[in-house]
Amino acid sequence: MEMDTVGLAPSTLIFIVLGLTLLAFIWGRFRYDLVALTALLASVMLGLVPAEAAFAGFGHPAVITVAAVLVLSRGFERSGVVDVIANQVLKVGERLVLQLLVLVGTVVVLSGVMNNVGALALLLPVAMRLAREHNTSPSLLLMPLAFGSLLGGLTTLIGTPPNIIISSYRGSITGENFGMFSFSPVGVAVAAAGLVFIILIGWRLTPRRNSQASTEGMFDTANYLVELKVTEDSKANGLTLPQLRDELEEAIPVLAVVRDDNRRAGYSFHGILQEGDILLLEAGPDELKLLEDKVGLSAIAEPEADRIENENATLENNAEEKPEEDTETRQPIDTEGLQLIEAVVRNDSMMNNRSVKQLRLNQQFGLHLVAVARDGSRLKQRLRDIRFQTGDVLLLQGSEKEISDSLSTLGCLPLANRELHLGKPRKLVMSVGIFALAILAMMFDLLPAAVAMSTAALVSLLIGVLPLRDGYQAIDGPVIVLLAAMLPVGEALETSGGAEIVADALLTFGAEWPIFISLIGLFILTMLLSNVVNNAAAALLMAPIAASLAQGFKVSLDPFLMIVAVSASCAFLTPIGHQSNTLVLGPGGYRFGDYWKLGLPLSIVVLVVALPVILLVWPL
C-alpha cells in the first residue's frame, strides 16, 4: 500500500492533500476544477480513495441535479424572462432605494427558483441600463445585486449547489434527503433580513465609482473616434485592413471604411483601400503618430470631444484654402449601425487566459475587439497582448445576426448593447410550466430531485424551449468537475478519520461552552472557507466535520448541516468566493478590498438571524 511506504496515517495524508488543495485554490494560478481533479487523483495514488470509486462523483445525484438546474436556468434566460423583468424594473423611477428594492428583491426571488448565477446574469444588463438612464453609479447597484443572488439561493433546494450537496449528504447518512422547501424557513428569514439591511444601510457601504465604474465612461467612443483619409501618397493606399494591421504591428480597431458616402463596418470590409477612403477608428495620440509615421494616414478630424470646440475656428481660418468637399468630410460620421456591444467575461468563458489571436475572434466568431476594461478602467496595452480574465468588460463590434450566438458560445454576458436586442422572448409559458411540474413532483415525493430536474431539462430540450447546443453550453463544466472530484475527497476526509479529528478538536475547545458557541464556530469556519474556495467545495469539506461534531455532542444532525448550508453560501468578503461576486467585479469597477466593506456587516446580519431560526426550526 502506498500509505505504508509513505509512513503516514490516512488522516495525516488527507490533511496534507486538503491543505495543498486549499493553498492552490487561494493561489488561483490553476483553475479550481484542475485543482480538484489533482486532489482526487492524488488521493487515489495515496490509497485514500479506492480506484474503482474515483469517478463515482460524476454520477452522484448532487452533480446531476446541479447540471440539470443549470440547463433549466439557461432555458429561463432564453425564454424572454429578462425582457418581462426589464420592462417592469425600468419603471421604478429615479429613487436609488426604490431601484435597489426592486432589483435586489427580484434577484432574491429568482435565485430561489433557478441557479443564482443565472438569476444574476438575467438582471445584470437591466441594472446597467437602469444606472445609465438615471445617471446612477453602477457600483451602487451591482454589489447589492450580486449579494442578493447569494441570499436568494438559500431559500430552496435548487437555489445554490451547497443546498443540493447538503441535502444529498443527509440522505447518505439518514436515508432521507432534505426536500425542495426544507431550506425555506431559514433561507427566507435570512434573505429577508439581508434584503432589509442592504436597502436601508448596506448600499451606503459600497464604493461609489462615478468616473470609472460606468462602462459609458470606460468606453466613451466619442472621445476616441478619429477620421483618417487615405491619400495618393499614403502607404495604406492599396492595402487591405489585415495588411494595414501587419504594417502597423498593432491591432488598431478600424470601425468603418467610408467610400463615396457609403459606410462599411470594418469587420466586413474585405477590399483594398483606395485614395479618398476615410477610416473611422479609435486612436489616441500615440496611435495617431504611429499611423502617420508607418502608413501615411493623418487625421482629418479631431476626436469628437474636441470637434465642437475647434470646428468653427478651423473652418473660418481655412475657408479660402480648403475646397468644399474637405469641409464636408469634417462632418461627424454617423456611428449608428456599427453594432457595438459591451459584454463581461463570465467565469466559465472559453476566453479566460486566452488572447484575441488564440481565439481568432474575427475569423471564427465575426467579432472585432475595440477595447477592454479591467477593474473599472480601460486597459491601455496592445489589444493583441491582452489575456482575458473573468470580469473583464469588452467593447465588441459584430454582425447583429451573429453577435448573440457568438457571445453565448464564448461565454460572455451582454451588459449593454447599442442597436441590438438580445434574448427575444421564446416559449416563456412552456418553460415555466415544465419547471412547475418538476417542483410539484419533488414536493409530493413522486420523483427524487435529480430525476425530476433532469426530466424537466430533457423535456425543455426536446420541445425546443432551449436549443440542444445551448443546453450543453449551459452546463458549467468546471463546476461539474469540481463537484465530481471533491465528493470522493470529502468522503475520504470522513473515512480516514480526519473529520472526526477536527470535530474532536472543536468539541474539546467548546467543552466548557454551550453548543451554541460551537455552532457559531462552525458557521464562521465554513464562511471563511467559502470566501477563498468555491462554495460547493466548502460545503463538501465541512459536511463530514459537521456530522462528526453532531455525533460528538450526541444531538440532531440537521441543525449542523443547516449551519453549513447557510454559511457556505455567505461568500460576501471577496470577489473570488462566488461566481456572482466575480461577475460584477469589472462592470462595477470594484477592487478586491471593496467587498468586505458591505460583505462583513452582511455576514454578521446573516449569522445573527440564521442561528436562532435554525435552532427554532431544527432543534438540537
N, C-alpha and C positions, 0 to 999 in steps of 0.2 A: 504494500500500500504506500502511496506517495506520502501520506502524513507520517508514517513511521520513519521514512527517510528524512523528512524534514525535522522530525523530533519535537513537534509542537502539538498541543492539544487542538482538537477541532474548533473549540470555542475561540482559542487564540488566533487560529488561522482565519476564521470568518471575520474577526475584528480587524485583522490586518487587511484582508480583502476589502471590507467595507470602508475602512479608513482611507485606503488609497483611492477607492471609488469616489468617496466624498471630496477628497482633495482634487481629483480630476474634474468632478462636477463644478467645483468652485473656480478652478483654474480656467475652465472654459476653452482650452486650446482645441479640444476634440468635442464633437457633438455628443450630446448626452446618450443617444442611442448606441453609439460606438463604445462609449464608456461602459454602459450597462452590459452590452454583449461581451466585452472584455472581462468584466467581473464574473459573468456567468461561466465563460469558458475556463477562467482561472479557477473557479470553484469546482468545476468538473475535474480539472487536472489535479487538484489537491484532494480529490475524493470527498468534497463537501456536498456535492450534488451528484447523484447517480447518473451515469452517462445516458442510460435509457430514458431518464426523466428530464434531460437537459432542455429539450424544446417542447415540453408539455405545456408551457405557458402560452404558446401560440394557439392552443385550443381551449384555453381557460375561459369559462363563461364571462369573467370580467373583461377580458380582452375583446371577445366577440361583441359584448354589449357596447363597449366604447366605440368600436368600429361601426356598428350599426347606427348608433346615435350620431356619429359624425356624418354618415350618409344622409340621415333624416334631416339633420341641421342644414346641410347643403341644399336639400330639397326646399326647405323654408326660404333660404336665401334666393333661390331661383324662381320661387313661386309668386313673387311680387309683394311679399310681406314688407320689404323695405319701402316700396312706393306708398303703400297704405299708411305705414307709420309716419313716413316723412311728411306726407300731406297734413297729418294731424299735428305733429310736433312743431312744424314750422309756423303754426298759427298761434303759438303761445305768447308772442309779444316780446318786448324788449327787457322785461324784468329778469335779471340773472337768476334770482332764486326760483322763479317760476320755470325758467328754462331747465335748471338743474333738476327740479322736482319731476318734470315730465320726462327728461332724458334718462335720469338715473332710475326713476320709478319704472319706466318702460323696460330698461335693460334688466332690472331685477326680476320682473315678471317673465320676460322672455328666457332668461337664463335658467329658470326653473323647468322649462319645457323643452329646451334644446341645449346643446353644448354651449357653455358660457363664452367661449372664444367666438363661436358662430354668432351669438347674440351681439357681442361687441362689434363684430365685423358688419352686421346689419346697420348699426346705429352710428358707427364712426363717421361715415360720409355725411349723415344727417347732422351730426354735431358740428362738423366742419362748415357745412353750409349755413347752419344757424349762426355760428360765430361770425361768419363773413357778412351775412345780411344785417346783423345787429351790431357790427363793429365790436364784437366781444373777443377777448384774447382766448384762443383755443385751449391754452394751458389751464384755464379756469374750469373748462368743461370736461376735458379728456381724462384726467386722472380720476376724478369722481366717477366718470362713466366706467372706466376700467375696474375700479374697486367695486362698483355696483354690480358688475357682471360676476365678480367673485362671490359677493354676498348672495346674489340670486341663485347661484349654483348650489348653495347649501340647502335649498328648500325641498328638493326632490331627489329621488334615487339617481335619475339620469342627468342631473344638473351639472355634475362635475365628476371626473374619474375617481377621486378619493372615496366618494359615497358608494360607487359601484364596487370598488375594491373592498371597503369595509363590510358591505353587505355580503359579498361573496365569502370573505374571511369568516364572518359569523356563521354562515351556512356550513363551512368546513368544520367548525367546532361543535355547533349545536344542532346541525341538521336543518336549520331554518334560516333563510336569508331575511334581511330587512326588506320591507315592502316598499312600493313606489312612494308612499307618503309617510313612511316611518320617520323620515328626517324632517317632515314639515313642521311639527310643533316647535322644535328648537330652531330650525332654519328660518322659519317665518319671523319668530321673535327677534332673532339676531339680525336678519335682513332689515326688519322694520326699524330697529334701534340704530343700525348703521346708516340707514337712509335719513332718518331724522337728524342724526349727528352731522352728516355731510351737508344737508340742506341748511341747517341753522348755523353751524360753526365750521365744519371741516373745509369747505371751499375757500374760506379765508386763509387757510394754511397752505394752499397750493401757490406755487410761484406764478407771478404774472409776467409772461414773456411777450410783451407788446410788440417789439420790433423783430424778434427772431422766430417766435413760435408760429406765427401765421405763415402759411405757405404762400399767401399773396405776397408777403414781404420777401420770402426766400426766393420766389420765382416771379418777381415782377419783371416780366419780359420787356415791358415798355422801356425800362431803364437800360436795357442791353441791346435792343434791336438796332441794327445799323444796316444801311443800304450801300452796297458796293457795286460799281459799274465796271463791266468788262470793256476795256478799250482795245484799239487795234494793236497796241504795243504790249498789252498785258500778257504775261506768260500763261495766264489762265485761259487765254483765247485758244480754243481747240481742244481743251481738256474736258474729260468727264469729271463728275464730282468725286468719284473714288480716286481718280488720278490727281485731282486737286488736293485731296487729303494726303495722298502719298508724297506729293511735293512739299507740303507743309510739315509733314511728320507730326501732325496734330489733328485730332478729330474735332475741328471747329464746326458746330452744328449749322448747316445751311437749311434754314426753314423753308425757303421758297426761292424759285427762279422766275423772274418776270421777263417775258419776251413779247413785245408788241401788245402790251396791255393784258396779256394772258398770263395768269399766275399758275405755276405748277408747284405742288408741295415737293420739298427737297427729296423726301424718301421715294417719290415716284418719278423723279426726273432722271432719265437714263440716257439722254442725248449728250452732245458735246456743247460746251459753252461757246457763244459767238459774241462778236463785237456788238455792244449795245445792251447785252443782257444785264439785268440787275439782280444781284444776290441779296436776299434778306437773311441775315444771320445774327447770331448772338456773339458779341465780341466786346472785350474790354480794351483798354489802351495797349496792353502787351500783344493781344491777338491782332489788333489793327496794324501795329507795326510789323508783325510777322507777315500778315497778308500783303502789305505793301512791299516789304523787302524781298519776299520769296516769289510772289506770283504777280506783283504789279497791280494789286487791287487797292484803290483808295476810296475812302468814304465819300459819298456824295451827299450824305445827310447825317446830322448829328444824332446821337442817341435821343430817343423820344423825350427824355427828361429835360434835355437842353434845347429841343427843337423850338418850343413855343417862345422861349426867351430870345433865341438868336435869329429866328427865321425872318422877322420883319427887317432887322438891321442888315442881314445878309442880302436879301432881295433888293433893298434900297440901294446899297453900295454897289451892287453888281448888275443893276437893271440894264445899263447900257452895254455891258461887256458880255453878258450871258444870253444865249439865244432862248427863245420861248420854250423849246422842248426841255431844256435843262431845268427851267423853273418848274415845269410840270412834274419832272421826276423827283423834285424835292417834296412833293406832297406825300403825306404818310401813306404807306402801303397798308391796305386793309388786311388785318391778320385773322379775320373771320374765316372759318373753313380750314384752318391749319390743323384742326383736330388735336389740340394739346390736352393732355390729361395728366393729373397728378395721382400718384399711387404710392402706397407704402409696401415695403418688402415684408412679407409675413415670415414667421419663424420656420414654416415648412416650405419656404420658397426654394426652387432649384437655383435661384440666383445667388444664394448665400455663398460668400467666399469665392465667387467667380467674377470674371471681368466681362466687359462688353464683347471682346474678341472671342473669348471662350464660349460665350452663349450664342454668338452670331445673331445678335438681336435683330439686325436689319434684314439679313438674308433669310433667317429661319422664321422669325416672328413678325416681320414687317414693321418693327418699331424702331424709332430713331430717338436716341437718348439726347436730351437737350441740356439737362442739368441734374445734379444730385445734391441733396441736403442731408446733413447728419447732425444730430444733437442740436437741431434748431437753426443751423446756419449753413449756408451754401458752401459746398466744397470747391476749392479753387484749383486743385490739382487737375492734371490732364484726365479727361474722361476715360481714356483707354487704360489708364493705370489704376483706376478705382476698382477695388474688390468690394462687392456689395455686402452689406451686413443687414441683419434683421432690424427693422425700424427705419431704414433709410427711406427718405422720401424722394421719389423720382419724378422729373418732368419729362414726359414722353410725347412723341408725335407718331401718329399712325393712321391707318385707314379706319374710318368709322365702322365699317362692316366687320373688320377683323380684330379690332383692338380689344373688345370684350373677351373673346376667346383666347387671345394671346395673353392677356393679364391673368386669366384663370389658369392657363397652362403653366405660366411662370410662377404662380403663387404670389401674386400681388393684389392688394386690395385698393380699388379706386377710391381716392379721397374726395376729389372734386374734379369734375370734368367740364370742358368747355365745348359746347355744342354736341355733347354726347348724352345719350340716355341709356345707361346700362341697366341690366336686370329688369326687362319688361315683364309685367305680370303674366304668370303662366300657372293655370290649374291650381289656384290657391285653395279652393274649396276641397278638391280631391286630396291635396297634401295634408290639410288639417284633419280631414275625415279619416284618413289612413292612420294618422298619429293617434287620434282619439280612440279608435278601435284597439290599437295596441295597448294604450293606457288602461282601457276597460278590461282587456284580457289579463293584464297584470294585477289589477285591483281585485278581481274576483278569482285569482289564482287559477285561471284557466291555462295559462302558459307561463313558464319562467321568463324572467326579464330578457335573457339572451335570445330566447326563441321568439318572443313577442316583437322585440325590436328588430331582429334580423328579418322576420316575416314582413314587417312594415317596410323595411328598407327594400326588400326584394320586390314587393308589390309596387312601390314607388318607381322602381326602375322598369318594371315590366309594362306599366301603363303610361310611361313617358313623362311622369312628373319631373324626373331628373334623367338626363341622358346617361347612358352607361359609362361613357368616358368621364363625365363629371363625378359619377358615383365613385369610381376608382380614385380619382384625384382628391375626393373629399376625405378619404381615409388617410389620416396623418401617419405616414409610415414611421417616422422617428418615435412618436408616442406609442404606437403599437409595439415596436421593437423594445422600447424601454420597459413597458409593462410586461411583455412576454419574457424578457430576460431577467428582470428583477424579481418576478414571482418566485422562481426556484431559489434565488439567492435569499429572499426573505424567509422562505421555508427553511433554508439551511441555517439561518440565524436561530430559528426555533429548535430544529433537530440537533444542532451542535451544542445546545445548552447556552448559547450566547445571550438569547433573550432573557433566560432565567437569571443569568449573572447580572445583567443590567437591572432587572426587576428587583433582585435581592439587594442590590446597592441602593436603589430608591426606597425599598422597604426599610432598610437599616437607617437610612438618612431620615426617613419620616416616621420612625417607630414611635417617637415621643410626641408626634404631631397628629392632628385629626387627618382622616383620609382626604378631607377636602384640600389640605395643603399638598398632598401627593398628586391630586388631580390637577391643581394649578401648575405644579412642576411638570407633569406630563404635557399639559397644554403648551407651556412656554417652550419646552424642549422640541415638541413637534412643530410648533410655529416657526422657531428659529431655523430648524432643518428645512422647512418648506421654502424659506426665503433664499436658500443657497442651492437647493436642488429642486428638481421637478416635484410638484406637489403630490403626484401619483407615487413617486419613489419614496417620498416622506411617509405616506400612508402605508406603503408596503413594508417599510422598515420598522415603523412604530407599532403596527398592529400586533405582532407577536409579543413585543415588550408590554403593551397594554394588557394583553391576555394573561401573561405571566404575573403582572402586577395585581390584577383582579384575583387570580388564583391565590397569590400570596396573602392578600387581605381576606380571602375567603368571602368575597362579596360578588354581586352580579357582574357579569362581563359587559353588559350593554352600556352602562354609563362611561366606561373606559374607552370602548370603541367609538362612542359618540364624541367623546373629547378629541380623539384622534381625527375623526372625520371633519369636525369643525375647524380645529387648529391647523390641519394640513391645507385647508383652503384659505387660510389667513396670511397669504404671502403679500403683505402690504408694504414691506420695508425696502424692497429692492426691485429694479426693473427686470431682473433675471429670474425671480421666483415663480412667475407665472407668465404664460404667453400673452395674456391680456395686458399686463404691465409693459411688456416689450413692444407690443403693437402700437401703443400710444407714445412711446419714447421719442421717436422722430417727429411726428406731427405736432406733438405738444411742445417740442423744444426743451424737454426736460433733461436734467443731468442726473447722474446716478444718485447723488445725495439728496435729491428733491423728494424722493418717495417717502422717506421715513417721517418727514415733517407732517404729512397727513396720515401716513400709514401707522405710525406708533400710537397716537391717540385713538385711532380707529381700532387698532388691535386690542387696546385696553378696554374700549367700549364692548367689543365682542366678548372678551374674557369675562367681564363683569356681568354681562347679560346671559351668556351661554351656560356658565357653570350652574347657577341656581335653577335655570329652566331644565337643564339636563337631569339634575338630581330630582326635580319635581316630576318630570315625565318618566324617567328611567331610574327609579330609586335603587339605592345600594342593596 
